[in-house]
């Protein structure tokens, strides 16, 4: 047996085990999690064993790949089951995705909120009826999520240990039971990122946790104020329902690896219909990057097709009885029949039409799709299809990216989609940087930034022989049109108008709160000079938010005896959320402007008053 990753644990299991600990053991929980993380683990069938010490073993029984009950975690120490080891193991393991309910399964058209015993959905109210509002139970669940998220801001990453995370997991579980899957999912994302930050995961980015926390707090707040269609969007869907779509003729585009923070891995193949609509065929399950590499060469789960994911990315399918979710995922129910068919080159109809839309229009559509806090709709909206000329490598603070020029002279930075060395992304991008002047047709995913930026997913072969899935296929020097030269460094590019915006002064304070918590932000002192600079740039709202945020962080009232009263965590969370949402909105505005070049190829000027 070899060392293995711990199986995912259901959120409610972790919450229950932590809640059952005594106050004394809760204080020792974080240290116990760290200790268990360094111990050897072994798998035997559905059971993973951790050697707590030379004489004690801890077992996690995960039938189906997930630890679904508290009794499935057992310890051999003398204090069990009231020991700290069981809770520590649950906290050290990845958080499992919630088990799918009846409405989560493919090829069902009932709403996600329905259960097997629910009555049929009511008809839509007429114009005279009052819009639907959240139930008292949903509001209570949203309040619990808000409080748990505010506690993370109060403590910061350094103080948000296993106990704080368990409160988030309990709130997430309750929210899902109250049919609030969007907010529950945001809470689980916060937990996953907190664990990555505390473990020193090199892939962790503070900006990701900022976004997740703002999504959690914003969604929890909107539950109490939304109604009608807005409430439905705020509630979200646990799984997207599939609806019948008749017969489809599909053409493969490319296949990308999928590796998630929760330990899941697989592949997603993108196809386009005759009308240009994008759909996906995916296979993602627990297993990480190793599974992603293996799944790419397995047959797709769609009808009787024998095509593998990588083959489908270059071939075609004729599907009858098709079912499609609103986000474009193709269902694989028993009634679906699929046979292999001829594909199309990227330069042939119907795929060629994807590259005919101007880059600025594609970017505007993609920006609506990837907006940090937008109500998500459709699938594939974040993809861009561009014809580019490679210019060379560009050094950045986080490494190196590939610079290219697309239609209109717009310079686009092409970044790595996943830096895992087991995948081919980084090696391929590094090799392409040695071939300036090469013209390629590419597919990338928009990255919101003050300059045009994509993660590179697929491209035409440099010699014109087919296409390259940049996560799976590995280019060689012989694949380049000319003998590879030393890595070419592209000339410095003029910055967009938003690159030097003093908005970063507010963004910096928003991000600084997350690692160290409210108290650290409150010790920054006077920010008058910063607010004055922001106002001079024509951003009075940003200046007001910065002043209010720092004042709220520093404010601590005292009672009649001079003792500090509890901090106003709700008030601070409100100011922080306002600042986070504002900076995101301005950043998206700057991103949209960067993709709209003027005649000389430079981005249009974003007005001083954004």
N, C-alpha and C positions, 0 to 999 in steps of 0.2 A: 504494500500500500504506500502511496505517496501523499505528500501534503496537498490538501485541497482547500478551495474557498468554502467558507461557511454558507449553508443554504439560506435563501431569503426567509425572513420571519414576518408573519403578518403583523401589521401595526398594533392591533388590539392586544396581541400576545405580549409584545414588548411593554406596552403601557401597563398591562395587568401585573406583570412580574415586578416592574419598578414600583408601582403603587403598593404592592404587598410588602415591600421592604420596610424594616424599622428605620426611624430617623438616623440611627447610628450607622446602619449599613448603607443608607443612601449617601452618606458622606464619603464612604469608601468606594462607591460604585465606579467613579471615573478611573481611579487607580486600578481597580479590578479589570475594567475593560482594556486598559493599556497592557496589563500583565497577560491577559488571555490572548491578546493579539500577537504576542511573541511566542506562544506555545505551539507545538506541532499539532497538526490536525490530520485525521485519516478518515477515509470513506470506506464503508462496507455496505453495499447496497443502498438503501434509502437512509442510512444512518451515518452521520458525521460525528467523529469522536475527537474531543480535545483532551490532551493530557495536561490536566491542571497541575499535577506534580508527579513524582515517581510512583505514587500509590493511588492517586485519585483521577478518575476519568469523568468527563462531562459529555453527555450524548444529546445530539439533536436529531430527532426522527422526522424526516421530511418526505412522506409519501407524496408523489407527484411533484417533488422538487421544492415544496414550501412547508415550513413549520407553521401549522395552522392552529395549534392549541398549546396552552401553557404546559399541559402534561407531557407534550412531546419533547420537552427539554428536561432531562433528568441529570442529577449529579450524585456522585458516590461519596461525597464528604459527610462528616458526622452531623453537620447542621442542616443538611438537606431535609425537606425541600425549602426551608426558610433561609437558605444561604444566599450569599451575594453572587455566586457563580452563575446561577441560572439567568438572572437578570443581566449580568455582564455579557454572557454569551449572546443573548438576544440583542443587546445594544451594539455588540461588535459585528453582528451579521448585517447584511444588506436588508433594507426594508422591502418586503414583497409588495407587488401590485395587488390591490384588492381582488378577491376572487370574483369572477364574472357571475352576474345574476342572469335570470331568464332573458332580460332585455339586452344583455351584453353579448349574447351569442350571435354568430353570423346568421343571415337570412331570416331575421325576425324583424318585423316592422313595428312592434309595439315600442312605446317610448321607454328610454332607459329607466325612468322612474317607476315603471310598472313592475309588479311581481306576479308570480304565478296565480295568486289569489285575488289580485286587484280586479275591480270592475273595469269595463271598457272605458277608454278615455271619454271625457265629456266633450260634447260639440263645442266649437269655438263660440264664445259669448257674442251676442249681437251688440250693436253700437250703443244700445241703451244700458247694457250691463256694465258694472264697475270692473276695471281691470283687476286681474288676479294679483294678490300681494302675498308676501311670504307668511307662512304660518308661524304661530308663537314658538313652536318647537324649532323651526328653521332659524328664527331670529336668535333663540338661545344658543343654538349650535354656532351661529356666526359670531355671537359675542364671545364664546369660548375660544374660537379661532383668533379673534382680534386680540384677546388677552394673552394668548400663548405667543402670538407674533410680537406684541408689544414687549413681552418679557425677554424675547431674544434681543430686541433693540436695547433694552435696559442693561442686559448683561454683556452683550457682545459675544463674539465667537469664543473668546477666552473663558467666559463665564457660563456659556450655554452648554453645559455638560449633559450627561445622560438623563438627569432628572428633568431638566428643561425640555429636552428632546422628547421624553416620554409624555409630557403634557401636550406637546404638539401632536404626537401620535394618537393620544386619546381624543383630542379635539378633532383630528382628521377622521378617525373612525366614527365618531358621533355624527359628524357632518355628512359622511357618506350614508349612514343610516337614515339621515333626515333628507336625503336626496339633494345634496349639495356637492356633487362630485368635483366640480371645478375648484372650489375652495379647498376641498380635501386633498386634491392632487397638488395644489400649491403648497400646502403644509408638508406633504411628504417630500416635495422637492427641497424645501427649506431644511428638513432633517438630513436628507442625503448630502446636501452641500455643507451643512455644519459638520458632519462627520468627516467629509473630505478635507475641510479646512483644518480641523483639529488633528487629523492624521498626517498633515503635511503632504497631501496628494499633490503632485506637481501639476496636474491638470486643473486644479481648483483656481477659480478667478473670483475675486471679490465682487466684480460687476455682476456675475451670475447670481450670487446670493442677494445682492441689492435688488435685482429684478424679481427674484422669487419672493422675497419679503414684501416688496411693493405689490406684487400680484396677490399675495395672501391677504395683506391688510386691505387693499383696495376692493377685492372681491367680497371679503367679510363685511366691509362697510356698506357696500352697495346692496347686499341682501336685504337690509332693513329699509332701504329707500326706493328700490326698483319695483316696477309693476309691469304686468303685461308681457310684451315681447322682450323687454329689457330684462325682466326677472328670469325668463327662460334662458337667456344668454348667460346671466350671472350664475344660475344654477349649474349650467353646463351639462355635459353628458358623460356618463361613466364609460360607455362604449357607443360608438356611432352606429345607428341602426342601418341595416342594408335594405334597399328597396329594389324591386324588379326593374331591369333595364333592357329586356328583350335580347336581341342578337347584336353582337358587337364585332367589328373587324378591328383588331388591335395591331399596332406596329411597335416593336421594341426600340427603346431609346438607349438605356444604359442600366447598369446594376451598381448599387452602392452598398458598402458594408454598414451595418448598424450595430453600434456598441454603446450601451447605456451605462450610466453611473450605478444603476441598481444591479449590475452583473449580467444583464441580458445581452445576447448577441444574435446576429443573423444577417439576412440580406434583404434588400428591397429593390425590386426591378420596376423601372418606370416604363410605361407604354403609353402610346397616344392613339386615340380613335381616329376614324376617318375625318371627323370634324375638328381635330386638333385638341380635344379634351384629354387631359392627362389623368392616368389611373396608375395604381401600384399593385403589385403582387408581392406580399412580404412573408417572411418566415423568421420570427423573432421569439426567442425563448431563453430561459436561463442558460448561461454558458460562456458569456464574454467573447473576447476577440477570437478565441480558438474555434468557437462554434460559428462565428461569422465567416471565417475562412473555409470551413467545411460545408456550410449550407450553400455557398455560391455554386457548388458543383452538384447539388441535389436537384431532383425534379421539382418543379413548382407545384404547389398544391392548388391545382385548378383543373377540374374535369379529368379527362383521360390523357392530358398532355404529358409527353415524356421529356419535354424540354427542361434543361436545367435553368437556373436563374441567369447564369452568364450567357447561355444560348438564347434565351428569350430576349435578352437585351439587344440582340442583333437579328432576331427573327420576327415572326408574326404569329398571331393566334386568331382563329375564328371561334367565337364563343356564342353559345345559345343558352337561353335561360339565365342570362347574366344578372347578378345582383351587385349593386355598387353603393357604398356608403357616401354620405355627403362630402367626406374628405377624400374621395376617390379610391378607396380601397376596394378591390374586387373580392366578392364573397366566394367561398369554396363549398357551398352547400351541395346536397345530393342531386338537386335538379340542374346543376350547372354542367354543361358539356363543352369541352374545348378541344380543338384539334390544331395541330401545327399548320402554319400557312407561311407564305412568302413575306419577308420583311421588306423594309424600304431603307435606302441609304438616307443619310441626313440631307443630302442634296436633292432628293426626290420627294414628290408629293406623297402623303400629306405632311411629312415631317419638315420639309424645307420651309413651310409657312411659319414655323415657330421662330425662325431666324429673321423673318421679314419685318417684324415689329421693331420700331426704333428703340435703341437702348434706354432712352429716357422714359419712354412709355412703359417698357418692361420693368424698369426700376421703380416707377411710381406704383405699379400694380404689386410688385414684390414687397415694397415698403408697407403697403396696407396689410399685406399678409403677415409680415413678421413684426408688426408693431407690438411693442412689449406687452401692452395691456389691452389690445383690441380683442373683441369677441371674434374668435377664429371661425372662418368659413372656408369651405372648399379645400382642395389639395393641390400641391404643386405651384401655388401662387408665388412662392419665394424663389423659384428657379428662373434664371436668365439664360437666354440663348444668344450668343454673341460670335461674331467673326472678328478675330483679333490678330494683331502682329506682335510677336514677343519682342520686348525691349531689353530684358535682362533682369538681374536680381536687384532688389532694393533692401538695404539694411533698415531694420526697425528696432525699437526698444525690446520687442519680444522675440527677435530673431530675424529671419530673412523671408521675403516674399518675392513673387515674380511679377514684374511690371509688364503690362501689355497695353496696346493702343487699339481702341475699337472705333466704330463708325463715328464720324464727327471729330475725330482727334482726341476723344476723351481717354485719359490715362487711367487704367483700371489696375488695382493691386489684386493679385490672385494668391490667396493664402491656402495653407494646408487644411483639409477638412478634418483630419484626425492625425495626431502626431504619434500614435502608437507605432513602434518600430516594426511590429508584425505586419502592418498594412503597408501598402506601396505608396501612399500619398506623398510622404516627404521625399523619398528617393526620386520619384517621378518629377516632382516640381524642381528639385535640385538639378536634375539632368536637363530639363527643358530650359532652365536659366542659362545653360551653356550654348543655346542656339538662337541668339538674337536675329531678328529678321524673318524667323519662321512664321508662316501664316497658318492659323488653326481655326477651326470651328469648335467652340467650347460650350459646355453646360456648367453653370456654377450656381451657388446659392448665395443670395444677397446677405451681406454683413452690414448692418447699419453703422455708418461712420461718416465723419466730415469729408471723406474723400470716397470716390467709387471703389468698392471692395467686394470681392466674392471669395467664397471657398470653392476651389476647383474640383469638380466631380468627374467630368469626362471630357474627352476631346477627340477630334479627328486624329488619325494616325499621322505623325509628321511627314511620312512619305506618301500619304494619301491612301494607304491600304486599310480601309475600314475605320474602326473607332477603338478607343482605349478607355476601359473602366479604370480610372486612376487609383481607386482603392484596392483593386485586385490585380490588374495586369501590370507587369513591371517592364518599363521601357529599358532598352539597352542603347549604348552609344551607336551601335550599328543602325538603330532605328531613326537616327537623326538624319536630315537631308544632306548635311555636309559633315565632314570630320569634326568631332566636337572640339571646340576651343576652350581655353580656360574660362572659368565662370566670368561672365560679363556683368559688370556693375553698371546699371542704367544711370544716366545723368540725373542729377537732382531735379525733382519735379516741384513746380510751384504749388504752394499750399492753397487749399480752398479758403474761402472767406471765413469759414467757421473754425479753422485750425487754431487761430490765436484768440478766439473769443474768450473774454473773461468769465464766461459761464463755467469754466473748469473750477473756478473758486468755489462755486456752490456744489458742483459735482464732487469735488474733493471732500467737502464736509459731509456730504451724504454717504460717501463710501467710508470715510474714517469712522463713522458711527458703528459700522458693522463689526469690524474686528475688535474694537475696544469698549464699545458700549456708550451709553449716554454720558456717564460721568467724565470720561476722557474728553469728549467733545466740549463739556462744560468748563474744562480747565484751559481752553484755548485763549481766553481773555478777550480783549476788545477786538472787534472785527470791523470797526468803522472804516479803516483804510480800504479794506476789501469791498465793502458795500459801496463806498464812494467810487471806486474804480468801475464796478459793475454798472452803476447808474450813468457814469460818463459814456459807457458803451451803448446806452439806450435800452437797458434791461432793468427798469425799476421794479418789476415784479420779482425778478431773481434777487435783487438787493433786499427787498422786503422779506423774502423767504429766508435768506441767509441770516438776517438779523433776528428774525423770530425763532428760527431753529436753534441758534446758539444761545439766545436768551432763555428759551425753554429748557435747554440742556443744563444751564447753570443755575436755574431757579430751584431753590430748596427753602421751604418755609420752616419756621421753628415754632414750638408751642410756648406757653407762658413761662415754662421753666428753661427755655433756651435749647431744648432738645430738637434735633432734626426730625421733621415729619416725613412720612413716605413721599417719594418723588411722584409727580404727576405723570405716570408712564403713559396714560391714554393721551394726554395733551401733547407730550413729546412725540408720540407715534403719529399723531395727526399732522404735526408740522413736518416731520420727516417724510411722511407719505406725500404730502403736498409738494415738497421740494423734489423728491424722486420722480414723481409723475411729470412735474414741470420740466425738469432737465431732459427727461426722455422725449417729451414733445418737441422741445427746441432742437435736440439732436436729430430727430427724424426730419425736421424742417431743413436743417443744414444738409442732411444726407440727400434729400430730394433735390436741393439746389445744386449739389455737386454733380449730379447726373445730367444737368441741363447746361451744356456748354454754350458759350457765345460763339460768334463767328471766328474768333481767334483761338478757339479751343479751350479757353479758360472758363471755370464755372461762373454762372451768373452770380452777381453780388447779392447776398442776403441782406435785406434792409437792417439798419441798426435797431429798429424796433421789431423784434421777432415775436 
